[in-house]
């Protein structure tokens, strides 16, 4: 009953205070993009069973991570984040953990923002807001698959990064089966394995309705799976606050929002090496 009241309040507030270009009312109840199983199948067709990129790096390398830029009328923080990453000689690439956009037809603006001068790649994760206004079509056309992996080749070995589609608040059966099979077949070939996802596995707030959080059983399955295959990091966004915990030998980190309207927008620098993981938090 409480959850029904929450949903009613959210919808009413949206109707009263949000413009039609900034909030998809249908998407608050059920994301309007394709269902997750269809997005997964489309993504597998796009990547053709291959990694989407191989980043050349040294044995100890660093990358930038941001979350939830929510591109609307401005994108100053995101643009600064990208420029800082591109100008940093120590950085190898950047990652944005979903909710890239916050307005109708804003995906092209997001892509323009992350493709500023520089040759270092930027990897994007799909978030629940990116599904609003049937945004999956734009995401697929302009950014590509919502489920993919890439490698970092540091000379004497490789690290693995897996991008998951949790924008609907679930991986869905097909993506979950693929993830299990993929880790079983490939994890042994890499030093570190980092999983990238938008939705926080542990946060239990359901104010965002269908995309608010994963089912407890699904979280349990993922935690067991990541521990079994020695996943190094699981990086998450969605909730606009920082959280950092370790469970079953896996470090789970939620990165707070970088959106322009945030009181204290933040991003994260991560260094991976044979010696382990180092974090450095920074603020805009």
C-alpha positions in Angstrom: 0.0 0.0 0.0 2.8 2.4 0.9 4.5 1.8 -2.5 1.2 2.6 -4.3 0.9 5.9 -2.4 4.6 6.7 -3.3 3.9 6.1 -7.0 0.7 8.2 -6.9 2.6 11.1 -5.2 5.5 10.9 -7.7 3.1 11.0 -10.7 1.0 13.8 -9.3 4.1 15.9 -8.6 5.4 15.3 -12.0 2.2 16.4 -13.6 2.1 19.6 -11.6 5.7 20.7 -11.8 7.5 19.1 -14.8 7.4 20.2 -18.4 6.6 17.7 -21.1 10.2 17.8 -22.4 11.8 16.9 -19.1 9.7 14.1 -17.7 8.1 11.2 -19.5 5.1 10.4 -17.2 4.6 6.9 -18.7 8.3 6.3 -18.0 7.8 6.8 -14.3 5.5 3.8 -14.1 7.1 1.6 -16.7 10.2 2.8 -18.8 9.1 3.4 -22.3 12.2 2.0 -24.0 12.3 -1.5 -25.3 12.1 -4.2 -22.6 15.5 -5.3 -21.3 15.5 -8.7 -23.0 15.0 -7.0 -26.4 17.7 -4.4 -25.6 20.0 -7.3 -24.7 19.4 -9.1 -27.9 19.8 -6.0 -30.0 23.1 -5.3 -28.2 24.4 -8.8 -28.9 23.7 -8.3 -32.5 25.5 -5.0 -32.6 28.7 -6.3 -30.9 28.8 -9.6 -32.7 30.4 -11.5 -29.9 33.4 -9.2 -29.8 34.7 -6.6 -27.3 33.8 -3.0 -28.4 37.3 -1.7 -27.8 40.8 -2.5 -26.6 42.5 0.3 -24.7 46.3 0.4 -24.6 47.7 1.2 -21.2 50.6 0.4 -18.8 50.5 -2.1 -16.0 49.3 0.6 -13.6 46.7 2.8 -15.3 44.1 5.3 -14.2 40.6 6.1 -15.5 37.8 8.7 -14.7 34.3 7.8 -13.6 31.2 10.0 -13.4 27.5 9.2 -12.9 24.1 10.8 -13.7 25.0 14.0 -15.6 21.2 14.3 -16.6 21.9 16.5 -19.6 19.2 19.1 -19.7 19.6 22.8 -20.7 23.3 22.9 -19.5 26.1 20.4 -19.2 29.0 22.4 -17.8 30.1 19.8 -15.3 30.1 16.9 -17.8 32.1 19.0 -20.3 34.6 19.9 -17.6 34.9 16.3 -16.6 35.6 15.2 -20.1 38.1 18.0 -20.7 39.9 17.2 -17.4 40.1 13.5 -18.4 41.4 14.2 -21.9 44.0 16.7 -20.6 45.2 14.3 -17.9 48.3 12.5 -19.2 47.8 9.7 -16.6 44.2 8.9 -17.6 43.5 6.2 -20.2 39.7 6.5 -20.6 36.5 7.7 -19.0 33.2 6.2 -17.9 29.7 7.7 -17.4 27.4 5.4 -15.3 24.1 6.2 -16.9 21.3 8.7 -16.8 23.2 10.6 -19.5 20.1 12.6 -20.5 17.2 14.3 -18.8 15.2 15.9 -21.7 13.5 14.8 -24.8 15.9 14.5 -27.8 19.0 15.3 -25.6 21.1 12.3 -26.6 22.8 14.1 -29.5 23.8 16.9 -27.0 25.3 14.3 -24.6 27.3 12.7 -27.4 28.6 16.1 -28.4 29.6 16.8 -24.8 31.6 13.6 -24.4 33.3 13.9 -27.8 35.3 17.0 -27.1 38.9 17.4 -28.3 41.0 14.4 -27.4 41.5 10.8 -28.4 40.8 8.9 -25.2 37.6 6.8 -25.3 34.5 7.5 -23.2 32.3 4.6 -22.3 28.6 5.2 -21.5 26.1 3.0 -19.5 22.4 3.2 -20.1 20.3 4.5 -17.2 16.5 4.6 -16.6 16.2 8.3 -17.6 17.8 7.3 -20.9 14.8 5.2 -21.7 12.3 8.0 -21.3 10.6 9.2 -24.5 11.6 5.8 -26.1 15.2 6.9 -25.7 16.6 3.5 -26.4 16.4 4.2 -30.1 18.6 7.3 -29.8 21.0 5.5 -27.4 21.4 2.6 -29.8 21.9 4.8 -32.8 24.3 7.3 -31.3 26.1 5.3 -28.6 25.6 1.7 -29.6 24.9 -1.4 -27.4 23.6 -1.2 -23.8 25.4 -4.5 -22.9 29.0 -4.8 -24.0 32.5 -5.4 -22.8 35.9 -3.8 -23.5 39.5 -4.7 -22.6 42.5 -2.9 -21.3 45.8 -4.3 -22.6 48.7 -3.3 -20.4 51.3 -5.3 -22.2 51.8 -8.4 -20.1 48.1 -9.0 -19.6 44.6 -7.7 -19.9 41.8 -6.4 -17.7 38.1 -6.8 -18.4 35.3 -4.2 -18.1 31.6 -5.4 -18.5 28.8 -2.9 -19.1 25.4 -4.2 -18.0 21.9 -2.9 -18.8 20.1 -2.4 -15.5 18.0 0.6 -16.7 14.7 -1.2 -16.1 15.7 -2.2 -12.6 16.6 -5.8 -13.7 19.0 -7.5 -16.0 16.3 -9.8 -17.3 16.6 -13.5 -17.8 18.6 -13.5 -21.1 21.2 -11.0 -19.9 21.6 -12.8 -16.6 22.2 -16.2 -18.4 24.7 -14.5 -20.7 26.6 -12.9 -17.8 26.9 -16.3 -16.0 28.2 -18.0 -19.1 30.5 -15.1 -20.1 32.2 -15.0 -16.7 32.5 -18.8 -16.6 34.2 -18.9 -20.0 36.3 -15.7 -19.9 37.1 -14.4 -16.4 40.2 -16.6 -16.1 41.8 -14.7 -19.0 42.0 -11.4 -17.2 43.8 -9.9 -14.2 41.0 -7.5 -12.9 37.3 -7.6 -13.8 35.2 -4.5 -13.4 31.4 -4.5 -13.8 29.6 -1.3 -14.7 25.9 -0.8 -14.0 23.5 2.1 -13.5 21.1 0.7 -10.8 22.5 0.3 -7.3 22.3 -3.4 -6.4 21.7 -2.8 -2.7 19.6 0.4 -2.3 16.0 -0.5 -1.4 14.2 2.8 -2.0 11.4 2.3 -4.6 10.5 5.9 -5.1 11.6 5.6 -8.8 9.0 2.8 -9.2 9.9 0.3 -11.9 13.6 1.3 -12.1 14.1 2.0 -8.4 16.0 -1.2 -7.3 16.5 -4.8 -8.2 14.6 -7.7 -6.7 16.3 -9.1 -3.6 16.7 -12.5 -5.3 18.5 -10.9 -8.3 20.9 -9.0 -6.1 21.7 -12.2 -4.2 22.4 -14.0 -7.4 24.7 -11.2 -8.7 26.6 -10.9 -5.4 27.2 -14.7 -5.3 28.2 -14.6 -9.0 30.7 -11.7 -8.6 32.3 -13.3 -5.6 32.6 -16.7 -7.3 34.4 -15.2 -10.3 36.6 -12.8 -8.3 35.1 -9.5 -9.7 37.4 -6.7 -8.5 34.9 -3.8 -8.7 31.2 -3.1 -9.3 30.7 0.6 -10.2 27.1 2.0 -9.9 25.2 5.3 -10.1 21.5 6.1 -10.0 21.1 7.3 -6.4 23.0 10.6 -6.5 24.9 9.8 -3.3 28.2 8.1 -2.6 28.4 4.6 -1.1 31.5 2.3 -0.9 31.4 -1.2 0.6 33.1 -4.6 0.2 31.1 -7.8 0.2 32.5 -11.3 -0.6 35.8 -9.8 -1.7 34.1 -7.5 -4.3 34.2 -3.7 -3.9 30.8 -2.1 -4.7 30.9 1.6 -5.2 28.1 4.1 -6.0 29.4 7.3 -7.5 27.3 10.4 -6.7 25.9 12.7 -9.5 27.9 15.1 -11.6 24.8 17.0 -12.8 25.0 20.8 -12.9 22.2 21.2 -10.3 23.9 19.1 -7.7 25.0 20.7 -4.4 28.3 19.0 -4.5 28.9 17.2 -7.8 31.6 14.6 -7.7 33.6 12.2 -9.8 36.1 9.4 -9.1 39.6 8.6 -10.3 40.5 4.9 -10.1 43.9 3.3 -10.5 44.2 -0.4 -11.2 47.5 -2.2 -11.0 49.0 -5.5 -9.9 49.0 -4.2 -6.4 45.2 -3.6 -6.3 42.9 -0.6 -6.5 43.3 3.0 -5.5 40.5 5.6 -5.3 40.7 9.4 -5.5 37.4 11.4 -5.1 37.2 14.8 -6.6 34.6 17.5 -6.7 33.6 20.0 -9.5 
